[in-house]
Amino acid sequence: MERVAALCGRAAGILTAAIKYGCIVHCSTEYVADVVICTGPSMEPTIYSHDVIVTEKISPLRQRIAAGDIVVVRSPSAPRNNICKRVTAVAGERAGARGVLVPRGHLWLEGDNAANSNDSRNFGAVPAGLVRGRAVLKLWPPADAGWFDSRGWRRQHGREERQRW
């Protein structure tokens, strides 16, 4: 009987620890950062299919997303899926070939591979509330590992850093 009690006590301790660590992992991946495996060709050559990236979730929560940032967003056309795209315009800016004005609380998203991307050119501006995270680091493949450079994209496209959603 003592052995059963000791075994139950040990099992309860392990279960308690697992629940604690599970809560920490959940809160961390929901509110701080997450690891994402990207699929599809829409962000080539920046991100290839099966590349692994790290997204931080503080910028979207604080509404600090800017043109040039790469974001993971809940797909407006298939809500069960997430998509990875670059923000090319924020609220109040003109976007796309037609010069569409991006409404308040929305972002204009485009894939770097324009010829093979289903993005805002197809479904319009995306509500900023659908942003799940901002890509900050490529982890895999190791040869391409490194930080994403949104400032370089803004300089290349003649954009100032002042504008944030």
ABEGO torsion letter per residue (X at the ends): XAAAAAAAAAAAAAAAAAAAAAAAAAAAAAAABBBBBBBEAAAOAABBBGBBBBBBAAAAAAGABBBGBBBBBBBAABAABBBBBBBABBBGBBBEAAGBBBBBGBBBBBBABAABBBBAAAAEBBBAAABABBBABBAOBAAABEBBBAAAAAAAAGBBAABBX
